[in-house]
Amino acid sequence: MDTVGDRPEARYPLSALYEAARMYYVDEDNQAQIAAVMKISRPFVSRLLAEARRVGVVRIEVVNPEQHSTDDLAAALRDALGLARVYLAPGDQSARIRGGLAPQVNAALSDMSLEPGDVLLVSSGRTIYELSQGILPRLPGVVIAPTVGGQTEPEPWHQSNELARAVAERSGGVPAFLFTQALPSPEMYASLQRDPSFQRVQRLWEAAKGALVGIGSPPASRQSISRFIPIDDDSLLRSVGDICLNFFDTDGATVQFPGSERMVNTSVDVLRGIPFTVGVAVGADKVPSIASGAKAGFFRRLITDTATATAVLEHLRR
């Protein structure tokens, strides 16, 4: 007679597992009735039912009643923004980005099918910083590279090399570093174009298979922004956000400002050419940034929550 289980006490006949499960789950007999019919003890019936679930004779599905509406909302936002996919976390996750978006980040990174030697870019910013401190999937041998040069602000989310190192450490990847300022002097910028280490990072940008990038809110509304960004300049007053320090307006057009031609960052054209660029943003202040960033083609996939997704769809309807 066929049996299952890898412990002596668990080697029950498959026929017994099936019979007990059928009477309990299909015929709705109680355990005492099953024991009487099968001529076994009631505790033994309980063990049969537990073993039936363990080995797959019984499969129990727990359905989240909100999942269907979440899937519909994700599909509606995907179509409205012209994206390949939207990963939605339930509710409002703006106060718990680290844990609240972790499942969606894991799903997005899994969809990239990254292998050793592949390149994943990570941007600076508070959102990516929070994610870098949480649980990440294993990415052994994947090269993790920053998308922008260094910034002088003390907050950890401005430290692009440290963010790349943190993501690599938590995922098992290999960090690559960019040893220059995000906005160098004209002399330093000219020197960088001949620097082998900078050229290597540029090649990593161009070869990247994926990118995980935060979507910045309008510059004038931020409490923390790099001091070299002239937020009072007339050009930036019309900016609704940035991705990797590429600022853009409501129509998704790039916003230039004094010094932006020397910015050390992953360019708009490179971002558009990466196969799996995933934008991450939650919160009401990110709504116009998400809508315009998607219009500009800065990302093809989006991680957000249902509260933000609803607000973006309302914004688009208006």
N, C-alpha and C positions, 0 to 999 in steps of 0.2 A: 504493500500500500504506500502511495506517495506521502511523504511527510515534508514539513517545512520547519525552519528554525535552526539556529546554530548552537543552541544550548540543549542539554538532555531534557530539561523540563519543558522546552518549547517545541519539541518534535511531535507536533500534533498531526494526525492525518488531515490532508487537504479536504477530504470529504466531510470530516467532522467540523472543520472551520466553516465550510460552505453551509452545511446544514444548520448550524447554530446561528450563523449570520442571517440566513434566509428567514428562519422563523422569527428572529428578533427584529430585523429591519423591514422585512416585507410583510410577514404575517402579523407582526406586532404582538407576538407572544412575549410574556415576561420571562425573566430568567428562571423562576420556579417552574413554570410550565415547560420550558425547554429541558430543564433538568429531569422532569418526570418522563418526558417522551424519549430522551436520549439515554435515560437510566444512568445519569452521572450526578455528581454533587453540584449545588448551585455555585460554589466558588470556582469549580472547574468550568462551568459555563462562562463565568466572567473572564477566566483566562483565555478561553477559546475566542471570545469576542475581541479581547484586546489583541490577541495574536492575529486575528483576521484583519484588523485594521493595520497592524504593523507590516504585514507582508503584502498588503494590497488586495486581499480578497474583498475587503470593504474599503471604499474610497469616499471620504466625506469632504464636500466642498462647502466652504463658508464664503458667501457672496456679499460683498460690500454694496448696500443699496445705493450708495452715492457714486459708485464706480462708473455706471453707465452715463450719468450726467457729466461726470468729469471727462470721460472719453469724448463725449459730444462737444463739450466746451473746448477741449484741446484741438479737435478737428476743425471747429469753427474758427478758432484763432489761427491755426495753421493756414487755412484757406484764405482768410482775410489778409494775412501778412505775406502770403506767397512763399511759405517756408516748406522745408521737407518734412519737419516733425516738430511738435511741441511736447515737452515733458512737463506735466502739471503736478504740483504738490497741492494737497487739499488745504483750503482755508487761507489764512493770512500768515505767511512765514517770515515776515519782515523782521520780527523780533527774535527769530530762532533759525537763522540761515544755516548755521553749521550742521545741525541735526535735521532741520526741516526739509532741506533740499538734498540731503545725502543720497536717498534712493534714486532721485532723478539724475544726479550727477553720475552715480554708478551706472545707470542705464545708458546714459549718453556716451560715457567712456567705453562701455561694453560694445555699443554699436559701432565704434570706430575700428574694432578688431585690431588693436595695436599690437605689434610684434616687436621683439628685440631689434633695436636699430632704427625703428620708426621714431619720428619726432613729434612731440606734443608741445605746443606753445601755451604758456599761461601768462595772463596779463597781471598788472598790478591792480590795486583797488581794494576797498573794504570787503566786497562780496567774495572775491577770490581768496582774500586773506582768511576769511571765516571758513571757507571750504577747505583750505589748505591745512587747517588745524583739526579737521574732523576725520572721519573714516573714509578712506579712498580704496578703490579696487587695486589689486596687485597688477603692476605694469613692469615686470622685470625686464631690464635691458632697454626700456624706452627712454629716449633722450628728452629731458624736460628743459625747455629753454624759455627765458623771459622774452617778452615782446617789446619792452621799452628799456631805455637806459636808466641810470640811477637818479634818484631825486633826493633833495636835501632835507625834506621834512622828516620829523622824528617818528611819526606814526608808522607802525610796522607794515601797514598795507601800501606804503609808498616804496618799500624796499624790494625792488623787483628780483634781485638775485636771491634774497632770502626766501621769497615766495617760491621760486623755482626749486631751491634746496629743500624747503619744507614739503612740497608736493612729491619730489623725488624720494625723500626719506620715508614718507608714509606709504608710497606706492611701490617702492623697490626699483624706481627708475634711476637714471643717471643724470645728474644736473649739469647744465651748461651755463656759463656765466658771461655777463656782458659788462666789461670793466670800462664804462664811460658814463658821463652825465647824459641825461635825456635831452638837454638843450646845451650843447657845448658852445664855446666861443667859435667864431668863424675860423680862427687858426687851428683850433683843436679839431673841428669838423673836417677841415681839409686834410689834416694829418690822419684822421681815422680811415679815410678812403684808401689809404695805403697800408693800413695796419692788418697783419695776417690774422690776429685773433678776432678782430671785428669782422673781417671778411668771412671767417668761419661761421660766426653767428648769422651773418646775412645768408649764407648758404643753408643753414638750418632753417631759417624762416622760409626760404623758397622751397625747401624739400619737405616741409611739415605736412604730415597726414591729418593732424587734428589741431584744434586750438580751443581752449576754454577761456573765454574773455568776459570780463565784467562790462556792463553797459552803464556808463556814467550819466548822472542826471545833469540838468542845465548848469553850467559853470557858476552862474551868479547865485544859485540856490545852495551851493555846497558849503558845508562848515569847514571842510578840509580839502584844500587843493594846492598843488605845487605852486610855489611863489613865483616861478618864472612864467606862469600862465597869466597874461595880462587881462584879467577878467573884466576890467573896465574899458577895454578897447572896444570901439564901435563894432568891429567884426564879431567879437565873441558875445556881444549882447544879444545877437540873434541865434546863437548856438543853443540847441536843445539837448546836447549831450556829446559824449565821445566814446570811442572804442580804441584802446591802445593809444590814447592821446591824439587820435584822428577826430577832430571836432566836426560836427555836421549841423545843418539847419533843418527846419521842418520838412523841407523837400528831400532831405537826404544828401544835399550837395555839401561838399567839403568846405569848411570854413578856414580860411587862411588868416594868420595874424602875424605881427612882427616877430620874426625868428622862427616861424613854423617850418620854413624851408630847410632849417638845420636840425629839425627834430630827429632824434635817434629812436626810431620805432618801426614796427612792422607796418608797411605802407598799406593803403587802401587796396591797391591792385593785388598785393600779395595775399591779403586777407580774403579777398574774393576768390582767389585761386586755390585756397586750401580745401580739400575735399570735405572735411568735417569741422566746420567752425561753429561752435556752440556759444551763443550769448546767454548770460545769466543775469537776471535782474528781478527784484520784487519791490513793491511799494508804489504808492500813488505818484511820488516824484519821478519815477522812472517811466511812467506811461508814455509821454511824448517821445522819450529817448528810444524806447522799444519800437514804437511805430515807425519813427523816421530811420532808425538804424536798420530795420528790416527792409524798408523801402530802398535804402542805399545799397543793400546787398552785402552788408558787413558780416552777416551771419546767416546760415541756412537752417539752423536749429536753435531752439529757444528753451531754456529752463526758467520757469516762473511758477507762481501759485495761482489758485483759482480766483482769488480776490483781485490780483493784478490783471489776470486774463480778462475778467469781466470788465474791468475799467478800461483796458485797451480797446476792447470791442465797442464800448460806449463812446470812447474818444474817436474811433474811426467813423462811427455812425454820425457823430456831430460834424 
